[in-house]
Amino acid sequence: MNILILSCDTGGGHNSTGLAVLEELRRRGHQAILKDPFSLSKNFIARNVGTAYVKLVQKNPKAFGALYHLGMLVTKFHFKSPVYYLNGLMAGHMADFLEQGRFDAVVMPHLYPAEILTYLKRKGFPCPKTLFIATDYTCIPFTEETDCDYYVIPHKALANEYVRRGVPKEKLLPFGIPVRRAFTQNPGKAAARRQLGLSEAATYFLIAGGSIGGGKLRQLVGCLAKRLSGQEHIIVICGKNEPLRQSLEKAYGSNPRVSVLGTTQKMAAYMEACDVLYSKPGGLSSTEAAVAGIPLVHFTPIPGCESRNRAFFQKRGMSVSAKRVRAQAMLGKKLLRNRDALEKMAECQRKNTSGNAAGKICGFIEKM
């Protein structure tokens, strides 16, 4: 088969989800490519959609939250959103690309390409079979105005929410959020620490803000750094937030207990090597943590879908969190002192996530 995966660089979770499916398709011997639909346009604004989104989230998360809630209000009215028509401007470029590629199916771990393909279908263009993959534990705004053949959702408990929003139940596939094989093929803590050059005797707190490096990460590092004892260390992964990385390097560069990184291709190894993960509650990053089985503390979310992700995980015992940053910092230390709580969280993570979501999706495409 020849499969097209369409994603956008508005946060690394969408692309990582696409890469997980790409990896599995190629492992099964199929042809597959991952493409940003906006790269098909020469328009400067179109080609920088992802950059604009990331800057808004990093610099003004409250404004992003306000836009998210505005989107939820818009969905209550029976007319197409501005997002639909803006994405429709890419329809001509996408039609040309689809005709040249002759794809058997299109997989979309992002709303924007789903809007583009929906626009094409409603204009009578003969599109391949389409699968939308939700990367958050909620039905995000404007999903209901798309017309995909199938919708892969993270958990069966979300089905009623999608149906209420207008997605037909028969189109829902509760396969989970796909993660790359590195998160399921754990080498063991000792091997991961040797790979990363970490001490086998130390305790490591991993703090990650996702690819965007958002949330109250700086405050959390400060609170936890003041309370380190014994052989406790902090590893901070800032993602693409270069100002945050530089700020933390300046503050903790001389502190041997705090290591600050930017982006990394070894996130799976760090999750395997460390003892507790403090994470922004992104849908993909939280799923990776649950599949990896690392104790998870969610820190302050970016308002919107991350708030829903955190609530979903907390309700099912897959993570813990608190309202204040200081309390969030202490939760990780408390977890390590409570073996029963650690075992219960690990069991809840295994019960509510699937390390084989990519395999389920690819198997469905093969039968489709």
Residue frames as qw, qx, qy, qz and C-alpha x, y, z in Angstrom:
[[0.000, 0.886, 0.463, 0.000, 0.00, 0.00, 0.00],
 [0.362, 0.314, -0.020, 0.878, 0.92, 3.65, -0.42],
 [0.338, -0.765, -0.526, 0.153, -0.12, 5.74, 2.60],
 [0.194, 0.575, -0.069, 0.792, 0.04, 9.51, 3.10],
 [0.460, -0.586, -0.523, 0.413, 0.33, 10.85, 6.66],
 [0.129, 0.691, 0.119, 0.701, -0.52, 14.53, 7.04],
 [0.536, -0.627, -0.402, 0.399, 0.51, 16.47, 10.13],
 [0.152, 0.872, -0.009, 0.465, 1.44, 20.01, 11.17],
 [0.564, 0.096, -0.481, 0.664, 4.21, 21.30, 13.39],
 [0.339, -0.649, 0.031, -0.680, 1.93, 22.90, 16.02],
 [0.644, -0.484, 0.499, -0.320, 3.52, 20.98, 18.87],
 [0.115, 0.445, -0.872, -0.169, 5.52, 17.80, 18.56],
 [0.540, 0.033, 0.761, -0.357, 2.74, 15.42, 19.61],
 [0.738, 0.534, 0.115, -0.397, 1.00, 15.44, 16.22],
 [0.480, 0.658, -0.565, -0.131, 4.21, 14.74, 14.31],
 [0.159, -0.373, 0.889, -0.210, 5.33, 12.08, 16.80],
 [0.697, 0.211, 0.559, -0.397, 1.97, 10.34, 16.42],
 [0.705, 0.634, -0.143, -0.282, 2.41, 10.44, 12.66],
 [0.217, 0.626, -0.749, 0.016, 5.94, 9.08, 12.95],
 [0.481, -0.174, 0.805, -0.300, 4.69, 6.18, 15.08],
 [0.787, 0.423, 0.341, -0.293, 2.27, 5.17, 12.32],
 [0.498, 0.754, -0.401, -0.151, 4.91, 5.76, 9.64],
 [0.130, -0.528, 0.831, -0.119, 7.37, 3.52, 11.51],
 [0.615, 0.044, 0.740, -0.268, 4.83, 0.70, 11.79],
 [0.735, 0.601, 0.093, -0.300, 3.67, 0.93, 8.16],
 [0.389, 0.719, -0.572, -0.068, 7.24, 0.72, 6.89],
 [0.331, -0.369, 0.846, -0.196, 7.99, -2.14, 9.28],
 [0.706, 0.264, 0.604, -0.260, 5.12, -4.01, 7.61],
 [0.489, 0.038, 0.660, 0.569, 6.58, -3.35, 4.16],
 [0.287, 0.822, 0.489, 0.050, 4.26, -0.56, 3.00],
 [0.355, 0.339, 0.085, 0.867, 5.19, 2.74, 1.35],
 [0.263, -0.851, -0.442, 0.102, 4.40, 5.76, 3.52],
 [0.370, 0.334, -0.096, 0.862, 5.41, 9.41, 3.76],
 [0.253, -0.705, -0.486, 0.450, 4.81, 12.09, 6.40],
 [0.282, 0.412, 0.285, 0.818, 3.95, 15.52, 4.99],
 [0.013, -0.502, -0.381, 0.776, 3.02, 18.96, 6.34],
 [0.403, 0.668, 0.597, 0.188, 0.18, 20.11, 4.03],
 [0.016, 0.967, 0.068, -0.245, 1.21, 23.73, 4.41],
 [0.440, -0.471, 0.528, 0.552, 4.62, 22.95, 2.91],
 [0.504, 0.417, 0.665, 0.360, 2.81, 22.56, -0.42],
 [0.156, 0.945, 0.279, 0.075, 2.16, 26.30, -0.54],
 [0.556, 0.285, -0.081, 0.777, 4.67, 29.02, -1.33],
 [0.245, -0.822, -0.153, -0.491, 2.65, 31.48, 0.75],
 [0.235, 0.409, -0.605, 0.641, 4.75, 32.73, 3.69],
 [0.531, -0.323, 0.331, -0.710, 1.83, 32.79, 6.12],
 [0.939, -0.012, -0.166, -0.300, 0.75, 29.26, 5.24],
 [0.752, 0.288, -0.516, 0.291, 4.27, 27.90, 5.62],
 [0.187, 0.306, -0.580, 0.731, 4.61, 29.42, 9.09],
 [0.657, -0.482, -0.289, -0.502, 1.34, 28.26, 10.66],
 [0.831, -0.270, -0.428, 0.231, 3.19, 26.01, 13.09],
 [0.443, 0.144, -0.298, 0.833, 5.67, 28.70, 14.14],
 [0.256, -0.441, -0.029, -0.860, 2.89, 31.18, 14.89],
 [0.783, -0.433, -0.353, -0.275, 1.01, 28.60, 16.96],
 [0.765, -0.136, -0.416, 0.471, 4.08, 27.65, 19.02],
 [0.231, 0.258, -0.216, 0.913, 4.94, 31.29, 19.78],
 [0.483, -0.496, -0.146, -0.707, 1.38, 31.99, 20.96],
 [0.852, -0.372, -0.367, -0.037, 1.43, 28.98, 23.31],
 [0.676, -0.006, -0.348, 0.649, 4.89, 29.83, 24.69],
 [0.167, 0.218, -0.143, 0.951, 4.36, 33.55, 25.19],
 [0.413, -0.112, 0.187, -0.884, 0.68, 33.79, 26.08],
 [0.120, -0.117, -0.985, -0.035, -0.88, 30.46, 27.12],
 [0.209, 0.447, 0.609, -0.621, -3.90, 32.27, 28.61],
 [0.398, 0.471, -0.217, -0.757, -4.68, 33.79, 25.20],
 [0.286, 0.145, -0.888, -0.329, -4.45, 30.33, 23.67],
 [0.023, 0.265, 0.901, -0.341, -6.84, 29.05, 26.32],
 [0.326, 0.490, 0.265, -0.763, -9.29, 31.85, 25.51],
 [0.407, 0.370, -0.548, -0.630, -9.17, 30.92, 21.81],
 [0.149, -0.014, -0.988, -0.033, -9.77, 27.27, 22.67],
 [0.148, 0.416, 0.741, -0.505, -12.87, 28.10, 24.70],
 [0.373, 0.493, -0.088, -0.781, -14.07, 30.44, 21.94],
 [0.305, 0.218, -0.819, -0.434, -13.73, 27.51, 19.54],
 [0.013, -0.220, -0.951, 0.218, -15.86, 25.37, 21.85],
 [0.290, 0.510, 0.397, -0.706, -18.57, 28.05, 21.77],
 [0.342, 0.425, -0.452, -0.705, -18.44, 28.26, 17.97],
 [0.119, 0.046, -0.971, -0.200, -19.06, 24.51, 17.68],
 [0.227, 0.379, 0.760, -0.477, -22.53, 24.98, 19.23],
 [0.442, 0.599, 0.029, -0.668, -23.70, 26.87, 16.15],
 [0.770, 0.265, 0.569, 0.112, -24.55, 25.08, 12.92],
 [0.515, 0.851, -0.100, -0.023, -22.18, 26.80, 10.54],
 [0.858, 0.188, -0.145, 0.455, -18.60, 26.17, 9.44],
 [0.490, -0.758, -0.018, 0.430, -15.85, 27.82, 11.46],
 [0.236, 0.910, -0.297, -0.167, -13.24, 30.25, 10.08],
 [0.439, -0.478, 0.744, 0.157, -10.72, 27.42, 10.63],
 [0.706, 0.320, 0.630, 0.050, -12.56, 25.31, 8.04],
 [0.510, 0.848, 0.147, 0.002, -12.47, 28.02, 5.38],
 [0.086, -0.861, 0.481, 0.140, -8.85, 28.99, 6.08],
 [0.540, -0.255, 0.785, 0.166, -7.78, 25.38, 5.67],
 [0.678, 0.562, 0.471, -0.054, -9.92, 25.22, 2.55],
 [0.247, 0.901, -0.255, -0.250, -7.50, 27.66, 0.92],
 [0.244, -0.520, 0.796, 0.191, -5.02, 24.76, 0.77],
 [0.799, 0.236, 0.495, -0.245, -7.46, 22.51, -1.11],
 [0.667, 0.712, -0.163, -0.147, -6.07, 23.17, -4.59],
 [0.093, 0.677, -0.725, 0.087, -2.50, 22.39, -3.55],
 [0.528, -0.201, 0.783, -0.261, -3.65, 19.23, -1.78],
 [0.824, 0.419, 0.253, -0.285, -5.72, 18.04, -4.76],
 [0.533, 0.722, -0.438, -0.061, -2.69, 18.30, -7.04],
 [0.114, -0.537, 0.810, -0.207, -0.53, 16.41, -4.54],
 [0.693, 0.013, 0.641, -0.328, -3.08, 13.61, -4.09],
 [0.798, 0.555, 0.011, -0.236, -3.44, 13.15, -7.85],
 [0.383, 0.698, -0.603, 0.051, 0.32, 12.82, -8.26],
 [0.223, -0.454, 0.804, -0.314, 0.78, 10.48, -5.29],
 [0.717, -0.033, -0.570, -0.399, -2.04, 7.98, -5.94],
 [0.100, -0.295, 0.784, -0.536, -2.37, 7.14, -2.24],
 [0.405, -0.272, -0.858, -0.161, -4.50, 4.29, -0.89],
 [0.449, -0.748, -0.485, 0.067, -5.33, 6.09, 2.36],
 [0.163, 0.624, -0.219, 0.732, -4.61, 9.32, 4.21],
 [0.610, -0.487, -0.536, 0.324, -3.88, 9.29, 7.96],
 [0.079, 0.695, -0.011, 0.715, -4.22, 12.60, 9.81],
 [0.548, -0.411, -0.558, 0.468, -3.05, 13.08, 13.42],
 [0.127, -0.233, -0.119, 0.957, -4.01, 16.77, 13.16],
 [0.331, 0.655, 0.548, -0.402, -7.26, 18.69, 12.67],
 [0.169, 0.673, -0.222, -0.685, -6.01, 21.01, 9.90],
 [0.088, 0.216, -0.829, -0.509, -5.41, 18.37, 7.19],
 [0.149, 0.390, 0.901, -0.117, -8.72, 16.75, 8.18],
 [0.240, 0.722, 0.270, -0.590, -10.38, 20.10, 7.42],
 [0.132, 0.525, -0.541, -0.644, -8.54, 20.33, 4.07],
 [0.003, 0.014, 0.960, 0.279, -9.59, 16.82, 2.99],
 [0.198, 0.552, 0.730, -0.351, -13.16, 17.47, 4.15],
 [0.233, 0.678, -0.046, -0.696, -13.28, 20.63, 2.02],
 [0.113, 0.334, -0.769, -0.533, -12.07, 18.63, -0.99],
 [0.102, 0.231, 0.968, 0.004, -14.61, 15.84, -0.46],
 [0.226, 0.656, 0.543, -0.472, -17.48, 18.33, -0.26],
 [0.251, 0.654, -0.282, -0.655, -16.33, 19.88, -3.53],
 [0.899, 0.350, 0.058, -0.256, -16.60, 16.46, -5.17],
 [0.265, 0.669, -0.694, -0.020, -12.89, 15.57, -5.31],
 [0.939, -0.078, -0.311, -0.122, -12.34, 11.76, -5.18],
 [0.188, -0.725, 0.589, -0.303, -10.28, 11.46, -1.98],
 [0.495, 0.122, -0.853, 0.116, -8.67, 8.24, -0.71],
 [0.652, -0.571, -0.500, -0.007, -9.95, 6.68, 2.52],
 [0.075, 0.656, -0.311, 0.684, -9.28, 9.03, 5.44],
 [0.691, -0.448, -0.520, 0.226, -8.44, 8.31, 9.10],
 [0.089, -0.795, 0.203, -0.564, -8.27, 11.06, 11.69],
 [0.679, -0.167, -0.593, 0.400, -6.22, 10.31, 14.84],
 [0.344, -0.884, -0.063, -0.311, -7.14, 12.27, 17.95],
 [0.596, 0.269, -0.499, 0.569, -4.07, 13.17, 20.01],
 [0.155, -0.301, 0.455, -0.823, -5.89, 14.50, 23.09],
 [0.110, -0.261, -0.937, 0.205, -8.21, 12.88, 25.61],
 [0.269, 0.578, 0.424, -0.643, -11.15, 15.02, 24.55],
 [0.491, 0.591, 0.541, 0.343, -13.00, 15.95, 21.37],
 [0.292, -0.318, 0.030, 0.902, -11.24, 19.16, 20.35],
 [0.353, 0.660, 0.208, -0.630, -13.14, 22.07, 18.74],
 [0.463, 0.586, -0.344, -0.569, -14.17, 21.70, 15.07],
 [0.216, -0.165, 0.954, 0.130, -13.68, 17.92, 14.94],
 [0.462, 0.436, 0.716, -0.290, -17.41, 17.59, 14.28],
 [0.462, 0.753, -0.009, -0.468, -17.22, 19.68, 11.09],
 [0.032, 0.481, -0.800, -0.356, -14.76, 17.25, 9.48],
 [0.896, 0.195, 0.063, -0.394, -15.92, 14.32, 7.35],
 [0.047, 0.511, -0.854, -0.079, -13.40, 11.50, 7.69],
 [0.713, -0.011, -0.627, -0.312, -14.11, 7.84, 7.04],
 [0.773, -0.382, -0.474, 0.178, -12.88, 6.86, 10.51],
 [0.143, -0.823, 0.279, -0.474, -11.78, 8.55, 13.75],
 [0.712, -0.034, -0.597, 0.368, -9.18, 6.88, 15.97],
 [0.370, -0.798, 0.068, -0.471, -9.81, 7.99, 19.57],
 [0.121, 0.549, -0.725, 0.399, -7.56, 7.51, 22.63],
 [0.106, -0.007, 0.891, -0.441, -10.02, 5.57, 24.82],
 [0.165, -0.415, -0.830, -0.335, -13.44, 3.95, 24.55],
 [0.177, -0.605, -0.581, 0.515, -14.69, 6.17, 27.40],
 [0.018, -0.395, 0.115, 0.911, -14.49, 9.16, 25.04],
 [0.118, 0.273, 0.817, 0.494, -16.92, 7.71, 22.50],
 [0.018, -0.757, -0.642, 0.119, -20.03, 9.37, 23.94],
 [0.145, -0.705, 0.007, 0.694, -18.34, 12.78, 23.88],
 [0.117, -0.186, 0.635, 0.740, -17.58, 12.38, 20.17],
 [0.034, 0.472, 0.840, 0.264, -21.12, 11.18, 19.42],
 [0.075, -0.791, -0.452, 0.406, -22.63, 14.15, 21.30],
 [0.103, -0.628, 0.230, 0.736, -20.50, 16.44, 19.19],
 [0.644, 0.593, -0.019, -0.483, -21.82, 14.90, 15.98],
 [0.168, 0.477, -0.830, -0.235, -19.28, 12.22, 15.01],
 [0.861, -0.033, -0.278, -0.425, -21.13, 9.00, 14.01],
 [0.699, -0.492, 0.494, -0.160, -20.50, 6.17, 16.47],
 [0.947, 0.209, 0.229, 0.081, -19.81, 3.66, 13.67],
 [0.543, 0.752, -0.214, 0.306, -16.81, 5.76, 12.59],
 [0.334, -0.804, 0.420, -0.258, -15.09, 5.63, 16.00],
 [0.860, 0.162, -0.444, 0.192, -12.09, 3.35, 16.55],
 [0.499, -0.825, 0.205, -0.171, -10.92, 3.30, 20.21],
 [0.882, 0.252, -0.266, 0.295, -7.40, 2.09, 19.40],
 [0.614, -0.633, -0.035, 0.470, -5.48, 4.61, 21.53],
 [0.184, 0.942, -0.232, -0.158, -2.80, 7.18, 20.66],
 [0.918, 0.267, -0.129, 0.263, 0.11, 5.63, 18.72],
 [0.340, -0.854, 0.368, 0.137, 3.58, 5.86, 20.24],
 [0.504, 0.628, -0.589, -0.064, 6.90, 4.91, 18.69],
 [0.913, -0.061, -0.403, 0.028, 8.30, 1.43, 19.35],
 [0.373, 0.395, -0.544, 0.640, 11.12, 2.87, 21.48],
 [0.398, -0.397, 0.341, -0.753, 8.58, 3.50, 24.27],
 [0.915, -0.136, 0.000, -0.381, 7.42, -0.12, 24.29],
 [0.895, 0.194, -0.322, 0.240, 10.77, -1.90, 23.96],
 [0.352, -0.881, 0.250, -0.195, 12.27, -0.96, 27.31],
 [0.636, 0.421, -0.592, 0.260, 15.91, -2.04, 27.84],
 [0.710, -0.473, -0.430, 0.297, 15.62, -1.74, 31.63],
 [0.215, -0.976, -0.016, 0.014, 16.59, 1.11, 33.94],
 [0.631, -0.545, 0.357, 0.422, 20.25, 0.08, 34.35],
 [0.601, 0.237, 0.513, 0.564, 20.82, -0.25, 30.58],
 [0.170, 0.882, 0.320, 0.301, 19.08, 3.08, 29.90],
 [0.367, -0.910, 0.103, 0.163, 21.25, 4.83, 32.49],
 [0.654, -0.280, 0.450, 0.540, 24.42, 3.39, 30.98],
 [0.473, 0.552, 0.489, 0.481, 23.27, 4.59, 27.56],
 [0.003, 0.932, 0.188, 0.309, 22.71, 8.13, 28.88],
 [0.462, 0.371, -0.434, 0.679, 25.77, 8.23, 31.15],
 [0.483, -0.641, 0.061, -0.593, 23.73, 8.48, 34.34],
 [0.067, -0.371, 0.825, -0.422, 24.62, 7.12, 37.77],
 [0.547, -0.220, -0.773, -0.234, 22.95, 3.82, 38.67],
 [0.361, -0.281, -0.703, 0.545, 22.87, 4.85, 42.35],
 [0.057, 0.075, 0.135, -0.986, 21.17, 8.26, 42.00],
 [0.253, 0.616, 0.715, -0.213, 17.48, 9.22, 41.96],
 [0.148, 0.000, 0.385, 0.911, 16.47, 11.22, 38.89],
 [0.304, 0.665, 0.504, -0.460, 13.48, 13.55, 38.52],
 [0.315, 0.180, 0.580, 0.730, 12.74, 14.18, 34.85],
 [0.196, 0.676, 0.345, -0.620, 10.94, 17.46, 34.01],
 [0.293, 0.120, 0.665, 0.676, 9.67, 17.86, 30.45],
 [0.268, 0.506, 0.235, -0.785, 7.60, 20.60, 28.87],
 [0.703, 0.547, 0.454, -0.025, 6.92, 18.82, 25.60],
 [0.622, 0.320, 0.294, 0.652, 8.34, 19.99, 22.27],
 [0.042, 0.851, 0.188, 0.489, 7.04, 23.52, 22.94],
 [0.455, 0.030, -0.500, 0.736, 8.48, 23.71, 26.45],
 [0.286, -0.565, -0.162, -0.757, 5.35, 25.31, 27.90],
 [0.698, -0.558, -0.449, -0.020, 3.65, 25.37, 31.27],
 [0.320, -0.896, 0.227, -0.208, 5.08, 26.59, 34.58],
 [0.918, 0.123, -0.254, 0.278, 8.25, 24.58, 34.07],
 [0.325, 0.554, -0.375, 0.668, 10.66, 27.24, 35.34],
 [0.479, -0.558, 0.277, -0.619, 8.81, 27.61, 38.65],
 [0.972, -0.175, -0.060, -0.148, 8.63, 23.84, 39.09],
 [0.754, 0.322, -0.356, 0.448, 12.38, 23.44, 38.60],
 [0.021, 0.586, -0.375, 0.718, 13.00, 26.12, 41.21],
 [0.722, -0.443, 0.168, -0.504, 10.70, 24.52, 43.79],
 [0.994, -0.041, -0.103, 0.021, 12.12, 21.04, 43.31],
 [0.600, 0.493, -0.375, 0.506, 15.77, 22.15, 43.18],
 [0.217, -0.626, 0.389, -0.640, 15.44, 23.69, 46.65],
 [0.795, -0.319, 0.298, -0.421, 14.23, 20.38, 48.06],
 [0.807, 0.335, -0.486, 0.025, 16.75, 17.92, 46.63],
 [0.562, -0.643, 0.484, -0.192, 18.40, 15.64, 49.16],
 [0.821, -0.162, 0.536, 0.113, 20.77, 12.67, 49.21],
 [0.350, -0.169, 0.673, 0.629, 21.61, 11.58, 45.65],
 [0.413, 0.703, 0.559, -0.150, 18.60, 13.25, 44.02],
 [0.236, -0.213, 0.406, 0.857, 19.10, 14.96, 40.66],
 [0.482, 0.672, 0.340, -0.448, 16.93, 16.84, 38.15],
 [0.339, 0.018, 0.637, 0.692, 17.04, 16.50, 34.37],
 [0.332, 0.657, 0.287, -0.613, 15.10, 19.23, 32.53],
 [0.394, 0.207, 0.678, 0.586, 14.10, 18.91, 28.86],
 [0.110, 0.525, 0.164, -0.828, 13.03, 22.29, 27.46],
 [0.585, 0.578, 0.562, 0.086, 12.11, 21.23, 23.93],
 [0.467, 0.531, 0.285, 0.647, 12.16, 24.03, 21.35],
 [0.229, -0.954, -0.170, -0.090, 11.84, 26.77, 23.97],
 [0.671, 0.321, -0.229, 0.628, 15.33, 28.19, 23.61],
 [0.110, -0.673, 0.209, -0.701, 14.77, 31.24, 25.88],
 [0.816, -0.504, 0.052, -0.277, 13.65, 28.86, 28.64],
 [0.932, 0.030, -0.149, 0.329, 16.73, 26.67, 28.16],
 [0.415, 0.513, -0.230, 0.715, 19.06, 29.66, 28.31],
 [0.404, -0.673, 0.135, -0.604, 17.32, 31.00, 31.42],
 [0.920, -0.380, 0.018, -0.098, 17.64, 27.67, 33.23],
 [0.813, 0.247, -0.187, 0.493, 21.26, 27.25, 32.13],
 [0.126, 0.641, -0.235, 0.719, 22.03, 30.66, 33.61],
 [0.602, -0.591, 0.157, -0.513, 20.28, 29.82, 36.88],
 [0.900, -0.312, 0.282, -0.119, 21.51, 26.23, 37.33],
 [0.705, 0.608, -0.356, 0.084, 24.59, 25.90, 35.11],
 [0.148, 0.564, -0.695, 0.420, 26.86, 25.61, 38.15],
 [0.692, -0.266, 0.452, -0.496, 24.56, 23.21, 40.02],
 [0.103, 0.302, -0.927, -0.196, 25.79, 19.61, 39.54],
 [0.322, 0.224, 0.859, -0.329, 22.37, 18.29, 40.58],
 [0.503, 0.672, 0.321, -0.440, 20.50, 19.99, 37.69],
 [0.364, -0.077, 0.669, 0.644, 21.02, 19.12, 34.01],
 [0.419, 0.645, 0.210, -0.603, 19.31, 21.24, 31.36],
 [0.400, 0.059, 0.754, 0.518, 18.68, 20.00, 27.81],
 [0.348, 0.288, -0.190, -0.872, 16.93, 21.45, 24.76],
 [0.862, 0.190, -0.140, -0.448, 15.42, 18.96, 22.33],
 [0.309, -0.407, 0.860, 0.006, 16.35, 15.28, 22.46],
 [0.676, 0.185, -0.556, -0.448, 15.84, 12.18, 20.34],
 [0.394, 0.095, -0.878, 0.255, 16.26, 9.99, 23.44],
 [0.488, -0.359, 0.172, -0.777, 13.05, 10.73, 25.32],
 [0.904, -0.155, -0.318, -0.239, 12.16, 7.05, 25.59],
 [0.687, 0.131, -0.537, 0.472, 15.54, 6.30, 27.17],
 [0.015, -0.342, 0.391, -0.854, 15.16, 9.17, 29.65],
 [0.712, -0.313, -0.031, -0.627, 11.71, 7.92, 30.69],
 [0.912, -0.055, -0.404, 0.036, 13.16, 4.45, 31.21],
 [0.556, 0.239, -0.480, 0.635, 16.18, 5.77, 33.14],
 [0.107, -0.372, 0.305, -0.870, 14.46, 8.24, 35.47],
 [0.092, -0.186, -0.894, 0.398, 12.39, 7.58, 38.57],
 [0.171, 0.695, 0.570, -0.404, 9.60, 10.18, 38.25],
 [0.273, 0.317, 0.443, 0.793, 8.39, 12.30, 35.33],
 [0.102, 0.643, 0.350, -0.673, 6.97, 15.79, 35.74],
 [0.276, 0.190, 0.663, 0.669, 5.22, 16.58, 32.48],
 [0.362, 0.216, -0.047, -0.906, 2.99, 19.13, 30.83],
 [0.569, 0.195, 0.759, -0.249, -0.24, 17.16, 30.17],
 [0.397, 0.413, -0.498, -0.650, 0.00, 16.88, 26.42],
 [0.912, 0.077, 0.099, -0.390, -1.95, 13.96, 24.98],
 [0.826, 0.404, -0.382, 0.092, 0.97, 12.26, 23.24],
 [0.201, 0.540, -0.650, 0.495, 3.61, 12.92, 25.92],
 [0.590, -0.303, 0.487, -0.568, 1.26, 11.66, 28.65],
 [0.958, 0.158, -0.028, -0.240, 0.53, 8.54, 26.61],
 [0.610, 0.519, -0.542, 0.255, 4.25, 7.92, 26.07],
 [0.145, -0.481, 0.655, -0.565, 4.79, 8.15, 29.83],
 [0.793, -0.121, 0.335, -0.494, 1.93, 5.76, 30.58],
 [0.917, 0.325, -0.219, -0.073, 3.13, 3.24, 27.98],
 [0.430, 0.535, -0.603, 0.406, 6.67, 3.51, 29.35],
 [0.735, -0.458, -0.497, 0.055, 5.28, 2.98, 32.87],
 [0.376, 0.175, -0.379, 0.828, 7.02, 5.89, 34.58],
 [0.189, -0.650, -0.593, 0.436, 5.37, 7.50, 37.65],
 [0.219, 0.485, 0.364, 0.765, 3.77, 10.69, 36.32],
 [0.124, -0.628, -0.414, 0.647, 3.16, 14.08, 37.93],
 [0.301, 0.672, 0.438, 0.515, 1.29, 16.54, 35.73],
 [0.231, -0.340, -0.226, 0.883, 2.18, 20.17, 36.26],
 [0.279, 0.604, 0.285, -0.690, 0.10, 23.20, 35.34],
 [0.545, 0.374, 0.661, 0.354, -1.50, 22.71, 31.92],
 [0.028, 0.038, -0.299, -0.953, -1.92, 25.16, 29.08],
 [0.485, 0.297, 0.482, -0.667, -5.66, 26.00, 29.28],
 [0.621, 0.363, -0.382, -0.580, -7.78, 23.99, 26.87],
 [0.895, 0.092, -0.397, -0.183, -7.26, 20.38, 25.82],
 [0.416, 0.316, -0.720, 0.456, -4.35, 19.90, 28.25],
 [0.401, -0.247, 0.477, -0.742, -6.72, 20.61, 31.15],
 [0.886, 0.041, -0.061, -0.458, -8.95, 17.81, 29.82],
 [0.715, 0.322, -0.606, 0.133, -5.95, 15.48, 29.44],
 [0.074, 0.339, -0.702, 0.622, -4.88, 16.03, 33.02],
 [0.630, -0.136, 0.318, -0.695, -8.41, 15.46, 34.31],
 [0.892, 0.169, -0.310, -0.283, -8.73, 12.23, 32.28],
 [0.582, 0.317, -0.678, 0.318, -5.44, 10.84, 33.63],
 [0.140, -0.300, 0.615, -0.715, -6.11, 11.85, 37.23],
 [0.758, -0.087, 0.089, -0.641, -9.62, 10.35, 37.22],
 [0.948, 0.135, -0.261, -0.119, -8.20, 6.99, 36.14],
 [0.758, -0.596, 0.232, 0.126, -5.22, 7.00, 38.49],
 [0.830, 0.382, 0.066, 0.400, -2.63, 7.35, 35.72],
 [0.379, 0.426, -0.202, 0.796, -1.09, 10.53, 37.13],
 [0.353, -0.697, -0.476, 0.403, -1.22, 12.84, 40.11],
 [0.259, 0.511, 0.107, 0.812, -1.30, 16.61, 40.19],
 [0.272, -0.616, -0.491, 0.552, -2.00, 19.62, 42.39],
 [0.204, 0.932, 0.288, 0.081, -3.11, 23.21, 41.85],
 [0.147, -0.951, 0.257, 0.093, 0.03, 24.90, 43.18],
 [0.625, 0.606, -0.478, 0.117, 3.52, 24.43, 41.78],
 [0.144, -0.552, 0.718, -0.398, 5.08, 23.81, 45.20],
 [0.768, -0.075, 0.507, -0.383, 2.63, 20.99, 45.88],
 [0.860, 0.474, -0.138, -0.127, 3.29, 19.54, 42.42],
 [0.312, 0.665, -0.642, 0.219, 7.01, 19.47, 43.18],
 [0.365, -0.385, 0.736, -0.421, 6.49, 17.54, 46.41],
 [0.890, 0.117, 0.131, -0.421, 4.18, 14.96, 44.82],
 [0.733, 0.475, -0.487, 0.013, 7.05, 13.27, 43.00],
 [0.101, 0.451, -0.761, 0.455, 9.05, 12.83, 46.19],
 [0.625, -0.133, 0.492, -0.591, 5.98, 11.50, 48.00],
 [0.884, 0.280, -0.189, -0.324, 5.33, 8.98, 45.22],
 [0.543, 0.468, -0.674, 0.176, 8.80, 7.49, 45.56],
 [0.137, -0.302, 0.757, -0.564, 8.18, 6.83, 49.26],
 [0.686, 0.103, 0.438, -0.572, 4.90, 4.97, 48.59],
 [0.093, -0.192, 0.911, 0.354, 5.44, 1.67, 46.80],
 [0.322, 0.454, 0.815, -0.163, 1.74, 0.80, 46.86],
 [0.308, 0.790, 0.143, -0.510, 0.87, 4.07, 45.11],
 [0.057, 0.565, -0.643, -0.515, 3.56, 3.45, 42.48],
 [0.183, 0.039, 0.967, 0.175, 2.30, -0.06, 41.75],
 [0.329, 0.619, 0.638, -0.319, -1.32, 1.12, 41.57],
 [0.253, 0.768, -0.136, -0.573, -0.44, 3.92, 39.14],
 [0.027, -0.375, 0.820, 0.431, 1.54, 1.53, 36.93],
 [0.262, 0.287, 0.921, -0.009, -1.43, -0.84, 36.81],
 [0.313, 0.752, 0.378, -0.440, -3.81, 1.99, 35.90],
 [0.133, 0.672, -0.444, -0.578, -1.46, 3.11, 33.13],
 [0.116, -0.120, 0.939, 0.300, -1.32, -0.42, 31.68],
 [0.287, 0.470, 0.808, -0.209, -5.10, -0.73, 31.86],
 [0.270, 0.818, 0.325, -0.390, -5.93, 2.53, 30.09],
 [0.227, 0.768, -0.405, -0.441, -3.31, 2.84, 27.33],
 [0.943, 0.223, 0.240, 0.054, -2.11, 0.65, 24.48],
 [0.334, -0.613, 0.514, 0.498, 1.48, 0.28, 23.39],
 [0.388, 0.093, 0.802, 0.445, 0.20, -1.30, 20.16],
 [0.360, 0.709, 0.324, -0.513, -2.10, 1.49, 18.92],
 [0.197, 0.613, -0.511, -0.570, 0.05, 1.96, 15.81],
 [0.085, -0.087, 0.971, 0.207, -0.22, -1.76, 15.07],
 [0.315, 0.505, 0.744, -0.303, -4.01, -1.68, 15.46],
 [0.319, 0.740, 0.007, -0.592, -4.30, 1.30, 13.11],
 [0.140, 0.491, -0.717, -0.474, -2.05, -0.24, 10.46],
 [0.190, 0.110, 0.975, 0.023, -3.88, -3.56, 10.71],
 [0.365, 0.633, 0.530, -0.432, -7.18, -1.76, 10.19],
 [0.272, 0.696, -0.304, -0.591, -5.82, 0.09, 7.15],
 [0.030, -0.267, 0.909, 0.320, -4.68, -3.21, 5.64],
 [0.208, 0.348, 0.910, -0.086, -8.20, -4.65, 6.01],
 [0.237, 0.582, 0.274, -0.728, -10.01, -1.48, 5.01]]
